[in-house]
């Protein structure tokens, strides 16, 4: 791989005797890793674990993920292994079980789905992206992951100043120059320039400054990038220490992980180099906002726009398992959302643009409820409420393409479609045919006609689970 000369010279200065090994790593194969959803898969896969992530695994060969039903069902997420270090930052610094967490630059959802697995159901996760289209992708991935204590928003960082001292934990995986992705994505090399890297550093400072007021005193900031550029990494932590009153947070690092610990003016930082870790380039720093227990007093908000009727609550309650959730009505839809965070939801609703919140149970059509796709994928679904149809791999792929299927079922009405006992979505049995309720925008679009017989068996053999 041909790397930009200015980048090469800077890395020579930074790495000194390690540079040749670093440069050689760009010719090595990219490692593919997945992170399992522990709420949907309880087994121990026969895969090499990622040392610092309890649900992260290296897979020996990259399959065609598009035709694996498990990825559509939210059983696992394909994620670069270095960014899974987020787990250590959370486990080593956060002790409360009822956190309010903001993942600011969250799309497409790797860190948010990871946070969703790490946080208790008493916590609230707000996942945001400033670009609407990316926010929709983020929403889709979190719906697949299946948790109800999640809100997805579409806002500029500055908008969060309307919620001062609201969050206990702030995660910023900042947009960056992408040097850590050079090996995986040649477009990142082509788009790189010193000027662009400098613009990224300035934008990151603007993001930090804009969102800082929403973190409570004593709260934790986890800042990360996928670049090696010190101006976007250590220098931004130094800048933040001059801009705000922050305290260093140190993490325990196992030598076997291959992580390089750096210092940014007294603030520990962690670098991931591709010649030392089984992953791509990455940077992380953790700091604490000075002060003690600075959470703001919440105002009681009167808002009847989300109130469901008694009958609607009974309908919704029969379809979910979690008693800690309330049944809300938004327009024609019923939602399940944590009762403990209803006031938080109303504050968010009044100050930010919400893409989705909680789990949509379904839409009311007169007295009937049409179940929502995300209910099928959720971890709160009461599966005894619906008959189930388990599909073969060929049938599951057909269903995910939204093509017609003809399963063996005599039960009319809504049927839950599963693959190896994992829910995939809904069909309605009309007696003479089945109508698919799989979302058109989620369907498999590629042609899969060649994946039959031995070709399909060969591809299935590569599936990670």
Steps between C-alpha positions, in 0.01 A plus 500: 500500500629846407459736796511884487859616548411764762317231698798265469746762629280584797459132593877447473547774755229360727602132484876519444633141498150352476418676175610223261283247682212749498533559124523127431168447681321689221571207268352247743148364469226690680365314802121457511335510841145478629335591827219274623171624645493320838123551525454284189788252508611329820739243357879494494605519134805305386678821403804695620387758759594869497689532829346822625140433388295221656276466192758572227641228274736465205355298214734296277348603168258769390167356381238670289331656803202612291356148484551413868159537671672551836640837399153618391360381834754691708676190634839652424656815358807520276733744675868588484665348808697803621181699561374220725740636763205720596398214729806550721443875516145438623568215742802667660352846550122477543350354817139625494230274358252775407699708255395751238738455208547700180673345199539822303639394160340158506428383142509234375462355850803293601562679827130555571414132468801424720384755757151351483645163602720646774242724668241369745132527414480775766713724279401717204701516177460795264665432164540796268619581153489843339432360150143381455578211262770369734257536788258268321773235464584544868133456590476182291801341669375585849156360418670176397692498830163498673516713817223735620714745701626681189420831332643590156532870418605709201664816633804724478727474808414860594133401544587294808575821689122511551552208741768631741651245739266233364740214424724292727707361214591658167648289218647690205643290218591814310499537120866496405756477219473120504870410496427189705282370216761530222560123490128421481384778269712643219249783462614623840853530355377684192293746704777574751693827500677709768241774454213256547663358813533851643136575421403181681691609811321834499161335451570261788573794730175664395312176576662469843428863589140486378401184684701550820219674698273193470743285704438529873777587745675178597388343171727300269604586144630223273662661195622293207608525137618259230807707413867518601517878466607653837319825413172305505598282794731605787500866399122513526514356851755768593274761340202372699699526824556869423141556391336318793579372849565128450669222694704210357361147506743210469407154372670171582653355185597135460836469323353226280262750343783681317363846582743793521449740792585865431496819706326824404608755757424269792200331336541131409413412140488167320620429147432193287757436227432231237845344546427441871128417518273271297307798372519840335631836621311653791538756780316541829521723805276509808459808720270608782324835514611667823242529777292258704152369417405793284176360361228758450163494671239382253189707449170316489354529152131479423455339160198292409602440139650158582224370727342170393149398600438221750392267219810582295722437800339159546558415134864609515567341838385158373770505230805585714672340798667788686287646780738797539378640167205731447271488197486832315306617197664716235262587215361158395781294654546333837849518650668324793738722696658486849266655756798628700612716207170648384593846629834470319318405180275804525800729551667349196177526299464870586860589411626262230388323180414140581526234227381220724456423868453172684343209314208556267245232582279567202240720336139519610244446224170562673509238779761278336877525530736436209827382661811704418805338350718627784276321752593171334871580540471640851613330818165582667271306264257260667546213258208304643266763353557387139530172309847445358634366171865393490658522154784320328798709387365511143157612621654755737699662218184510287312666787780755552478588130128559560413238240203268548536203733258210551574353843298221656258679732126481550474778758341806346604850601842627604778241516852560632766390251815351653825345384663254740260637763614861448220741395531662157163674456132449426271350239121507496334172407188583300414135442581489129829692519750664734556877496848604606536791742878518460598868449562580134794725587672217694467226238796327336539670164780297345429200279540175692391257229852356477498411869338160479617147573874458544570871453268584788649223717847641439387847603315373808823331611654847527221641718649591840221348715 
